[in-house]
């Protein structure tokens, strides 16, 4: 995590607010990464029109959580009535 913060600082980019913050995209005005900090706000609700990227956001977040955090640090509860994310989350993080 320190390497990521050091790389951000060296590039002149604002570092994430928490070492456990997950990058979710690029701010179009500042052209800097946007991070979601679950330490500051542990819940996420995503509402949008069809075909706008909700499932891709959930896929990105689940991959980031399972890559950066241990099962003891994070559990994922995901409701997906279409079952498009079936198998995306490893048993260890459920």
Biopython code that builds the backbone (N, CA, C, O; Angstrom):
import numpy as np
from Bio.PDB.StructureBuilder import StructureBuilder

atoms = [
    (1, "UNK", "N", (0.814, -1.190, 0.000)),
    (1, "UNK", "CA", (0.000, 0.000, 0.000)),
    (1, "UNK", "C", (0.864, 1.262, 0.000)),
    (1, "UNK", "O", (0.509, 2.261, -0.625)),
    (2, "UNK", "N", (1.983, 1.213, 0.693)),
    (2, "UNK", "CA", (2.858, 2.378, 0.709)),
    (2, "UNK", "C", (3.398, 2.669, -0.676)),
    (2, "UNK", "O", (3.563, 3.833, -1.042)),
    (3, "UNK", "N", (3.676, 1.636, -1.449)),
    (3, "UNK", "CA", (4.185, 1.836, -2.798)),
    (3, "UNK", "C", (3.164, 2.568, -3.660)),
    (3, "UNK", "O", (3.532, 3.429, -4.459)),
    (4, "UNK", "N", (1.888, 2.237, -3.506)),
    (4, "UNK", "CA", (0.839, 2.902, -4.282)),
    (4, "UNK", "C", (0.754, 4.380, -3.913)),
    (4, "UNK", "O", (0.631, 5.232, -4.792)),
    (5, "UNK", "N", (0.818, 4.686, -2.624)),
    (5, "UNK", "CA", (0.767, 6.088, -2.185)),
    (5, "UNK", "C", (1.996, 6.854, -2.659)),
    (5, "UNK", "O", (1.889, 8.007, -3.077)),
    (6, "UNK", "N", (3.162, 6.218, -2.595)),
    (6, "UNK", "CA", (4.391, 6.873, -3.045)),
    (6, "UNK", "C", (4.352, 7.129, -4.547)),
    (6, "UNK", "O", (4.776, 8.189, -5.007)),
    (7, "UNK", "N", (3.847, 6.168, -5.311)),
    (7, "UNK", "CA", (3.732, 6.347, -6.754)),
    (7, "UNK", "C", (2.758, 7.469, -7.086)),
    (7, "UNK", "O", (3.007, 8.253, -8.002)),
    (8, "UNK", "N", (1.657, 7.555, -6.356)),
    (8, "UNK", "CA", (0.684, 8.625, -6.578)),
    (8, "UNK", "C", (1.306, 9.984, -6.296)),
    (8, "UNK", "O", (1.134, 10.923, -7.073)),
    (9, "UNK", "N", (2.027, 10.088, -5.188)),
    (9, "UNK", "CA", (2.661, 11.356, -4.812)),
    (9, "UNK", "C", (3.720, 11.753, -5.839)),
    (9, "UNK", "O", (3.827, 12.926, -6.198)),
    (10, "UNK", "N", (4.496, 10.789, -6.310)),
    (10, "UNK", "CA", (5.540, 11.078, -7.294)),
    (10, "UNK", "C", (4.947, 11.549, -8.615)),
    (10, "UNK", "O", (5.564, 12.346, -9.321)),
    (11, "UNK", "N", (3.770, 11.071, -8.951)),
    (11, "UNK", "CA", (3.110, 11.461, -10.199)),
    (11, "UNK", "C", (2.321, 12.754, -10.055)),
    (11, "UNK", "O", (1.742, 13.237, -11.028)),
    (12, "UNK", "N", (2.292, 13.322, -8.843)),
    (12, "UNK", "CA", (1.538, 14.549, -8.619)),
    (12, "UNK", "C", (0.051, 14.319, -8.481)),
    (12, "UNK", "O", (-0.739, 15.244, -8.669)),
    (13, "UNK", "N", (-0.343, 13.104, -8.155)),
    (13, "UNK", "CA", (-1.747, 12.728, -8.018)),
    (13, "UNK", "C", (-2.095, 12.676, -6.541)),
    (13, "UNK", "O", (-1.289, 12.229, -5.725)),
    (14, "UNK", "N", (-3.288, 13.127, -6.196)),
    (14, "UNK", "CA", (-3.744, 13.069, -4.811)),
    (14, "UNK", "C", (-3.840, 11.617, -4.369)),
    (14, "UNK", "O", (-4.544, 10.833, -5.005)),
    (15, "UNK", "N", (-3.144, 11.234, -3.286)),
    (15, "UNK", "CA", (-3.199, 9.840, -2.835)),
    (15, "UNK", "C", (-4.577, 9.524, -2.233)),
    (15, "UNK", "O", (-5.297, 10.434, -1.822)),
    (16, "UNK", "N", (-4.940, 8.249, -2.180)),
    (16, "UNK", "CA", (-6.224, 7.889, -1.582)),
    (16, "UNK", "C", (-6.284, 8.271, -0.117)),
    (16, "UNK", "O", (-5.254, 8.371, 0.550)),
    (17, "UNK", "N", (-7.500, 8.485, 0.385)),
    (17, "UNK", "CA", (-7.682, 8.911, 1.771)),
    (17, "UNK", "C", (-7.386, 7.802, 2.763)),
    (17, "UNK", "O", (-7.159, 8.076, 3.941)),
    (18, "UNK", "N", (-7.385, 6.562, 2.313)),
    (18, "UNK", "CA", (-7.133, 5.414, 3.173)),
    (18, "UNK", "C", (-6.312, 4.395, 2.396)),
    (18, "UNK", "O", (-6.469, 4.286, 1.180)),
    (19, "UNK", "N", (-5.447, 3.654, 3.058)),
    (19, "UNK", "CA", (-4.683, 2.636, 2.335)),
    (19, "UNK", "C", (-5.568, 1.514, 1.784)),
    (19, "UNK", "O", (-5.147, 0.761, 0.905)),
    (20, "UNK", "N", (-6.787, 1.406, 2.301)),
    (20, "UNK", "CA", (-7.713, 0.376, 1.825)),
    (20, "UNK", "C", (-8.710, 0.908, 0.802)),
    (20, "UNK", "O", (-9.619, 0.181, 0.402)),
    (21, "UNK", "N", (-8.563, 2.154, 0.373)),
    (21, "UNK", "CA", (-9.469, 2.732, -0.623)),
    (21, "UNK", "C", (-9.271, 2.039, -1.970)),
    (21, "UNK", "O", (-8.149, 1.698, -2.345)),
    (22, "UNK", "N", (-10.361, 1.838, -2.683)),
    (22, "UNK", "CA", (-10.328, 1.142, -3.965)),
    (22, "UNK", "C", (-10.503, 2.124, -5.119)),
    (22, "UNK", "O", (-11.422, 2.942, -5.096)),
    (23, "UNK", "N", (-9.639, 2.056, -6.123)),
    (23, "UNK", "CA", (-9.828, 2.926, -7.289)),
    (23, "UNK", "C", (-11.020, 2.438, -8.115)),
    (23, "UNK", "O", (-11.157, 1.243, -8.376)),
    (24, "UNK", "N", (-11.885, 3.381, -8.524)),
    (24, "UNK", "CA", (-13.069, 2.991, -9.302)),
    (24, "UNK", "C", (-13.174, 3.723, -10.634)),
    (24, "UNK", "O", (-14.062, 3.420, -11.431)),
    (25, "UNK", "N", (-12.297, 4.670, -10.888)),
    (25, "UNK", "CA", (-12.373, 5.387, -12.154)),
    (25, "UNK", "C", (-11.453, 6.591, -12.166)),
    (25, "UNK", "O", (-10.604, 6.758, -11.290)),
    (26, "UNK", "N", (-11.637, 7.425, -13.175)),
    (26, "UNK", "CA", (-10.828, 8.636, -13.359)),
    (26, "UNK", "C", (-11.752, 9.851, -13.311)),
    (26, "UNK", "O", (-12.769, 9.899, -14.003)),
    (27, "UNK", "N", (-11.383, 10.834, -12.483)),
    (27, "UNK", "CA", (-12.119, 12.099, -12.424)),
    (27, "UNK", "C", (-11.882, 12.850, -13.729)),
    (27, "UNK", "O", (-10.736, 13.113, -14.093)),
    (28, "UNK", "N", (-12.952, 13.194, -14.433)),
    (28, "UNK", "CA", (-12.791, 13.807, -15.744)),
    (28, "UNK", "C", (-12.240, 15.229, -15.689)),
    (28, "UNK", "O", (-11.627, 15.681, -16.656)),
    (29, "UNK", "N", (-12.441, 15.943, -14.588)),
    (29, "UNK", "CA", (-11.936, 17.315, -14.496)),
    (29, "UNK", "C", (-10.461, 17.355, -14.105)),
    (29, "UNK", "O", (-9.685, 18.122, -14.676)),
    (30, "UNK", "N", (-10.075, 16.527, -13.129)),
    (30, "UNK", "CA", (-8.693, 16.541, -12.639)),
    (30, "UNK", "C", (-7.814, 15.469, -13.282)),
    (30, "UNK", "O", (-6.592, 15.495, -13.140)),
    (31, "UNK", "N", (-8.443, 14.523, -13.991)),
    (31, "UNK", "CA", (-7.736, 13.398, -14.608)),
    (31, "UNK", "C", (-6.910, 12.637, -13.578)),
    (31, "UNK", "O", (-5.770, 12.245, -13.832)),
    (32, "UNK", "N", (-7.513, 12.439, -12.411)),
    (32, "UNK", "CA", (-6.894, 11.694, -11.323)),
    (32, "UNK", "C", (-7.798, 10.527, -10.948)),
    (32, "UNK", "O", (-9.005, 10.564, -11.185)),
    (33, "UNK", "N", (-7.201, 9.486, -10.360)),
    (33, "UNK", "CA", (-8.027, 8.360, -9.922)),
    (33, "UNK", "C", (-9.044, 8.779, -8.864)),
    (33, "UNK", "O", (-8.766, 9.628, -8.018)),
    (34, "UNK", "N", (-10.218, 8.174, -8.926)),
    (34, "UNK", "CA", (-11.266, 8.350, -7.926)),
    (34, "UNK", "C", (-11.278, 7.077, -7.092)),
    (34, "UNK", "O", (-11.315, 5.970, -7.629)),
    (35, "UNK", "N", (-11.246, 7.246, -5.769)),
    (35, "UNK", "CA", (-11.210, 6.094, -4.866)),
    (35, "UNK", "C", (-12.475, 6.020, -4.039)),
    (35, "UNK", "O", (-13.047, 7.040, -3.655)),
    (36, "UNK", "N", (-12.902, 4.801, -3.772)),
    (36, "UNK", "CA", (-14.028, 4.552, -2.889)),
    (36, "UNK", "C", (-13.452, 4.071, -1.564)),
    (36, "UNK", "O", (-12.775, 3.044, -1.506)),
    (37, "UNK", "N", (-13.724, 4.820, -0.503)),
    (37, "UNK", "CA", (-13.144, 4.535, 0.808)),
    (37, "UNK", "C", (-14.195, 3.909, 1.708)),
    (37, "UNK", "O", (-15.040, 4.606, 2.269)),
    (38, "UNK", "N", (-14.137, 2.580, 1.844)),
    (38, "UNK", "CA", (-15.108, 1.881, 2.673)),
    (38, "UNK", "C", (-14.830, 2.066, 4.159)),
    (38, "UNK", "O", (-15.687, 1.744, 4.982)),
    (39, "UNK", "N", (-13.651, 2.578, 4.526)),
    (39, "UNK", "CA", (-13.406, 2.921, 5.936)),
    (39, "UNK", "C", (-14.249, 4.131, 6.332)),
    (39, "UNK", "O", (-14.760, 4.198, 7.450)),
    (40, "UNK", "N", (-14.392, 5.076, 5.419)),
    (40, "UNK", "CA", (-15.186, 6.274, 5.696)),
    (40, "UNK", "C", (-16.680, 6.014, 5.527)),
    (40, "UNK", "O", (-17.488, 6.535, 6.294)),
    (41, "UNK", "N", (-17.051, 5.219, 4.537)),
    (41, "UNK", "CA", (-18.463, 4.909, 4.257)),
    (41, "UNK", "C", (-18.554, 3.433, 3.865)),
    (41, "UNK", "O", (-18.246, 3.083, 2.726)),
    (42, "UNK", "N", (-18.972, 2.563, 4.788)),
    (42, "UNK", "CA", (-18.892, 1.121, 4.550)),
    (42, "UNK", "C", (-19.969, 0.536, 3.631)),
    (42, "UNK", "O", (-19.913, -0.655, 3.324)),
    (43, "UNK", "N", (-20.935, 1.322, 3.188)),
    (43, "UNK", "CA", (-22.010, 0.799, 2.345)),
    (43, "UNK", "C", (-22.034, 1.530, 1.012)),
    (43, "UNK", "O", (-21.633, 2.690, 0.914)),
    (44, "UNK", "N", (-22.512, 0.828, -0.016)),
    (44, "UNK", "CA", (-22.613, 1.416, -1.343)),
    (44, "UNK", "C", (-23.941, 1.005, -1.966)),
    (44, "UNK", "O", (-24.286, -0.176, -1.996)),
    (45, "UNK", "N", (-24.669, 1.975, -2.452)),
    (45, "UNK", "CA", (-25.870, 1.731, -3.254)),
    (45, "UNK", "C", (-25.620, 2.333, -4.624)),
    (45, "UNK", "O", (-25.163, 3.470, -4.735)),
    (46, "UNK", "N", (-25.918, 1.577, -5.660)),
    (46, "UNK", "CA", (-25.692, 2.041, -7.024)),
    (46, "UNK", "C", (-27.017, 2.011, -7.777)),
    (46, "UNK", "O", (-27.572, 0.940, -8.020)),
    (47, "UNK", "N", (-27.520, 3.176, -8.143)),
    (47, "UNK", "CA", (-28.762, 3.304, -8.904)),
    (47, "UNK", "C", (-28.439, 3.972, -10.231)),
    (47, "UNK", "O", (-27.771, 5.005, -10.264)),
    (48, "UNK", "N", (-28.911, 3.383, -11.324)),
    (48, "UNK", "CA", (-28.677, 3.991, -12.640)),
    (48, "UNK", "C", (-29.588, 3.318, -13.666)),
    (48, "UNK", "O", (-30.229, 2.306, -13.382)),
    (49, "UNK", "N", (-29.631, 3.895, -14.844)),
    (49, "UNK", "CA", (-30.415, 3.331, -15.940)),
    (49, "UNK", "C", (-29.796, 2.025, -16.411)),
    (49, "UNK", "O", (-28.648, 1.716, -16.092)),
    (50, "UNK", "N", (-30.570, 1.262, -17.173)),
    (50, "UNK", "CA", (-30.064, 0.032, -17.758)),
    (50, "UNK", "C", (-28.897, 0.297, -18.690)),
    (50, "UNK", "O", (-28.821, 1.345, -19.330)),
    (51, "UNK", "N", (-27.987, -0.669, -18.759)),
    (51, "UNK", "CA", (-26.817, -0.581, -19.639)),
    (51, "UNK", "C", (-25.904, 0.611, -19.321)),
    (51, "UNK", "O", (-25.250, 1.147, -20.216)),
    (52, "UNK", "N", (-25.861, 1.022, -18.052)),
    (52, "UNK", "CA", (-25.020, 2.170, -17.695)),
    (52, "UNK", "C", (-23.748, 1.773, -16.948)),
    (52, "UNK", "O", (-22.939, 2.641, -16.622)),
    (53, "UNK", "N", (-23.553, 0.483, -16.669)),
    (53, "UNK", "CA", (-22.312, 0.040, -16.051)),
    (53, "UNK", "C", (-22.412, -0.394, -14.602)),
    (53, "UNK", "O", (-21.388, -0.533, -13.933)),
    (54, "UNK", "N", (-23.615, -0.610, -14.100)),
    (54, "UNK", "CA", (-23.764, -1.019, -12.690)),
    (54, "UNK", "C", (-23.081, -2.354, -12.427)),
    (54, "UNK", "O", (-22.371, -2.499, -11.431)),
    (55, "UNK", "N", (-23.284, -3.325, -13.302)),
    (55, "UNK", "CA", (-22.679, -4.641, -13.109)),
    (55, "UNK", "C", (-21.164, -4.551, -13.224)),
    (55, "UNK", "O", (-20.447, -5.212, -12.472)),
    (56, "UNK", "N", (-20.671, -3.747, -14.151)),
    (56, "UNK", "CA", (-19.217, -3.577, -14.268)),
    (56, "UNK", "C", (-18.632, -2.921, -13.025)),
    (56, "UNK", "O", (-17.528, -3.270, -12.606)),
    (57, "UNK", "N", (-19.354, -1.974, -12.429)),
    (57, "UNK", "CA", (-18.897, -1.362, -11.185)),
    (57, "UNK", "C", (-18.807, -2.416, -10.081)),
    (57, "UNK", "O", (-17.820, -2.466, -9.347)),
    (58, "UNK", "N", (-19.824, -3.244, -9.966)),
    (58, "UNK", "CA", (-19.804, -4.299, -8.945)),
    (58, "UNK", "C", (-18.682, -5.298, -9.199)),
    (58, "UNK", "O", (-18.042, -5.760, -8.255)),
    (59, "UNK", "N", (-18.439, -5.634, -10.453)),
    (59, "UNK", "CA", (-17.349, -6.545, -10.801)),
    (59, "UNK", "C", (-16.000, -5.915, -10.434)),
    (59, "UNK", "O", (-15.136, -6.587, -9.872)),
    (60, "UNK", "N", (-15.822, -4.646, -10.747)),
    (60, "UNK", "CA", (-14.588, -3.929, -10.417)),
    (60, "UNK", "C", (-14.367, -3.877, -8.911)),
    (60, "UNK", "O", (-13.259, -4.126, -8.434)),
    (61, "UNK", "N", (-15.416, -3.554, -8.163)),
    (61, "UNK", "CA", (-15.292, -3.473, -6.708)),
    (61, "UNK", "C", (-15.002, -4.835, -6.087)),
    (61, "UNK", "O", (-14.157, -4.947, -5.199)),
    (62, "UNK", "N", (-15.698, -5.864, -6.549)),
    (62, "UNK", "CA", (-15.465, -7.185, -5.966)),
    (62, "UNK", "C", (-14.046, -7.658, -6.249)),
    (62, "UNK", "O", (-13.417, -8.264, -5.381)),
    (63, "UNK", "N", (-13.537, -7.396, -7.435)),
    (63, "UNK", "CA", (-12.166, -7.774, -7.761)),
    (63, "UNK", "C", (-11.169, -6.975, -6.915)),
    (63, "UNK", "O", (-10.193, -7.534, -6.416)),
    (64, "UNK", "N", (-11.409, -5.687, -6.757)),
    (64, "UNK", "CA", (-10.517, -4.866, -5.935)),
    (64, "UNK", "C", (-10.509, -5.299, -4.485)),
    (64, "UNK", "O", (-9.453, -5.351, -3.853)),
    (65, "UNK", "N", (-11.678, -5.609, -3.954)),
    (65, "UNK", "CA", (-11.772, -6.049, -2.558)),
    (65, "UNK", "C", (-11.056, -7.368, -2.363)),
    (65, "UNK", "O", (-10.281, -7.512, -1.417)),
    (66, "UNK", "N", (-11.298, -8.338, -3.237)),
    (66, "UNK", "CA", (-10.672, -9.653, -3.062)),
    (66, "UNK", "C", (-9.177, -9.618, -3.343)),
    (66, "UNK", "O", (-8.432, -10.423, -2.784)),
    (67, "UNK", "N", (-8.718, -8.702, -4.198)),
    (67, "UNK", "CA", (-7.282, -8.586, -4.472)),
    (67, "UNK", "C", (-6.529, -7.883, -3.347)),
    (67, "UNK", "O", (-5.396, -8.254, -3.039)),
    (68, "UNK", "N", (-7.146, -6.867, -2.725)),
    (68, "UNK", "CA", (-6.436, -6.038, -1.748)),
    (68, "UNK", "C", (-6.674, -6.426, -0.299)),
    (68, "UNK", "O", (-5.848, -6.123, 0.562)),
    (69, "UNK", "N", (-7.779, -7.085, -0.014)),
    (69, "UNK", "CA", (-8.140, -7.355, 1.379)),
    (69, "UNK", "C", (-8.295, -8.849, 1.631)),
    (69, "UNK", "O", (-8.732, -9.600, 0.759)),
    (70, "UNK", "N", (-7.932, -9.261, 2.827)),
    (70, "UNK", "CA", (-8.093, -10.660, 3.212)),
    (70, "UNK", "C", (-9.555, -10.909, 3.586)),
    (70, "UNK", "O", (-10.303, -9.958, 3.813)),
    (71, "UNK", "N", (-9.966, -12.167, 3.653)),
    (71, "UNK", "CA", (-11.339, -12.466, 4.076)),
    (71, "UNK", "C", (-11.647, -11.959, 5.488)),
    (71, "UNK", "O", (-12.800, -11.663, 5.801)),
    (72, "UNK", "N", (-10.631, -11.859, 6.333)),
    (72, "UNK", "CA", (-10.848, -11.327, 7.679)),
    (72, "UNK", "C", (-11.091, -9.822, 7.653)),
    (72, "UNK", "O", (-11.752, -9.286, 8.543)),
    (73, "UNK", "N", (-10.568, -9.142, 6.650)),
    (73, "UNK", "CA", (-10.728, -7.698, 6.542)),
    (73, "UNK", "C", (-12.018, -7.300, 5.837)),
    (73, "UNK", "O", (-12.542, -6.213, 6.080)),
    (74, "UNK", "N", (-12.538, -8.159, 4.970)),
    (74, "UNK", "CA", (-13.728, -7.772, 4.195)),
    (74, "UNK", "C", (-14.534, -8.988, 3.787)),
    (74, "UNK", "O", (-13.987, -9.999, 3.348)),
    (75, "UNK", "N", (-15.831, -8.873, 3.936)),
    (75, "UNK", "CA", (-16.799, -9.849, 3.431)),
    (75, "UNK", "C", (-17.689, -9.125, 2.433)),
    (75, "UNK", "O", (-17.998, -7.945, 2.602)),
    (76, "UNK", "N", (-18.096, -9.835, 1.399)),
    (76, "UNK", "CA", (-18.934, -9.228, 0.367)),
    (76, "UNK", "C", (-20.313, -9.882, 0.391)),
    (76, "UNK", "O", (-20.437, -11.105, 0.322)),
    (77, "UNK", "N", (-21.332, -9.055, 0.488)),
    (77, "UNK", "CA", (-22.721, -9.514, 0.369)),
    (77, "UNK", "C", (-23.258, -8.855, -0.892)),
    (77, "UNK", "O", (-23.391, -7.632, -0.952)),
    (78, "UNK", "N", (-23.560, -9.650, -1.880)),
    (78, "UNK", "CA", (-23.967, -9.133, -3.176)),
    (78, "UNK", "C", (-25.304, -9.754, -3.572)),
    (78, "UNK", "O", (-25.459, -10.975, -3.557)),
    (79, "UNK", "N", (-26.256, -8.913, -3.924)),
    (79, "UNK", "CA", (-27.555, -9.371, -4.419)),
    (79, "UNK", "C", (-27.587, -9.133, -5.923)),
    (79, "UNK", "O", (-27.512, -7.991, -6.378)),
    (80, "UNK", "N", (-27.696, -10.205, -6.687)),
    (80, "UNK", "CA", (-27.678, -10.115, -8.145)),
    (80, "UNK", "C", (-28.753, -11.033, -8.697)),
    (80, "UNK", "O", (-28.495, -12.208, -8.958)),
    (81, "UNK", "N", (-29.952, -10.507, -8.874)),
    (81, "UNK", "CA", (-31.074, -11.342, -9.296)),
    (81, "UNK", "C", (-30.911, -11.884, -10.710)),
    (81, "UNK", "O", (-31.546, -12.883, -11.048)),
    (82, "UNK", "N", (-30.096, -11.274, -11.536)),
    (82, "UNK", "CA", (-29.855, -11.780, -12.886)),
    (82, "UNK", "C", (-28.751, -12.840, -12.922)),
    (82, "UNK", "O", (-28.572, -13.529, -13.926)),
    (83, "UNK", "N", (-28.031, -12.959, -11.839)),
    (83, "UNK", "CA", (-26.948, -13.943, -11.686)),
    (83, "UNK", "C", (-25.803, -13.726, -12.667)),
    (83, "UNK", "O", (-25.116, -14.679, -13.034)),
    (84, "UNK", "N", (-25.591, -12.495, -13.092)),
    (84, "UNK", "CA", (-24.482, -12.208, -14.006)),
    (84, "UNK", "C", (-23.137, -12.218, -13.289)),
    (84, "UNK", "O", (-22.096, -12.356, -13.933)),
    (85, "UNK", "N", (-23.144, -12.075, -11.979)),
    (85, "UNK", "CA", (-21.902, -12.079, -11.204)),
    (85, "UNK", "C", (-21.691, -13.403, -10.471)),
    (85, "UNK", "O", (-20.859, -13.494, -9.569)),
    (86, "UNK", "N", (-22.440, -14.414, -10.860)),
    (86, "UNK", "CA", (-22.306, -15.727, -10.249)),
    (86, "UNK", "C", (-20.887, -16.243, -10.434)),
    (86, "UNK", "O", (-20.393, -16.319, -11.559)),
    (87, "UNK", "N", (-20.245, -16.590, -9.362)),
    (87, "UNK", "CA", (-18.866, -17.085, -9.410)),
    (87, "UNK", "C", (-17.812, -16.001, -9.381)),
    (87, "UNK", "O", (-16.621, -16.310, -9.338)),
    (88, "UNK", "N", (-18.208, -14.742, -9.403)),
    (88, "UNK", "CA", (-17.250, -13.635, -9.403)),
    (88, "UNK", "C", (-16.556, -13.481, -8.057)),
    (88, "UNK", "O", (-15.378, -13.125, -8.002)),
    (89, "UNK", "N", (-17.274, -13.746, -6.977)),
    (89, "UNK", "CA", (-16.727, -13.567, -5.630)),
    (89, "UNK", "C", (-16.281, -14.923, -5.097)),
    (89, "UNK", "O", (-17.082, -15.856, -5.040)),
    (90, "UNK", "N", (-15.013, -15.045, -4.705)),
    (90, "UNK", "CA", (-14.548, -16.324, -4.168)),
    (90, "UNK", "C", (-15.244, -16.679, -2.859)),
    (90, "UNK", "O", (-15.660, -15.799, -2.106)),
    (91, "UNK", "N", (-15.364, -17.961, -2.602)),
    (91, "UNK", "CA", (-16.011, -18.435, -1.371)),
    (91, "UNK", "C", (-15.373, -17.830, -0.130)),
    (91, "UNK", "O", (-16.055, -17.603, 0.869)),
    (92, "UNK", "N", (-14.080, -17.571, -0.183)),
    (92, "UNK", "CA", (-13.378, -17.044, 0.987)),
    (92, "UNK", "C", (-13.906, -15.683, 1.436)),
    (92, "UNK", "O", (-13.819, -15.356, 2.620)),
    (93, "UNK", "N", (-14.446, -14.893, 0.531)),
    (93, "UNK", "CA", (-14.913, -13.538, 0.847)),
    (93, "UNK", "C", (-16.435, -13.446, 0.988)),
    (93, "UNK", "O", (-16.965, -12.348, 1.161)),
    (94, "UNK", "N", (-17.137, -14.558, 0.920)),
    (94, "UNK", "CA", (-18.597, -14.543, 1.039)),
    (94, "UNK", "C", (-19.012, -14.589, 2.481)),
    (94, "UNK", "O", (-20.207, -14.585, 2.780)),
]
sb = StructureBuilder()
sb.init_structure("model")
sb.init_model(0)
sb.init_chain("A")
sb.init_seg("    ")
for serial, (resi, resn, name, xyz) in enumerate(atoms, 1):
    if name == "N":
        sb.init_residue(resn, " ", resi, " ")
    sb.init_atom(name, np.array(xyz, "f"), 0.0, 1.0, " ", f" {name:<3s}", serial, name[0])
structure = sb.get_structure()
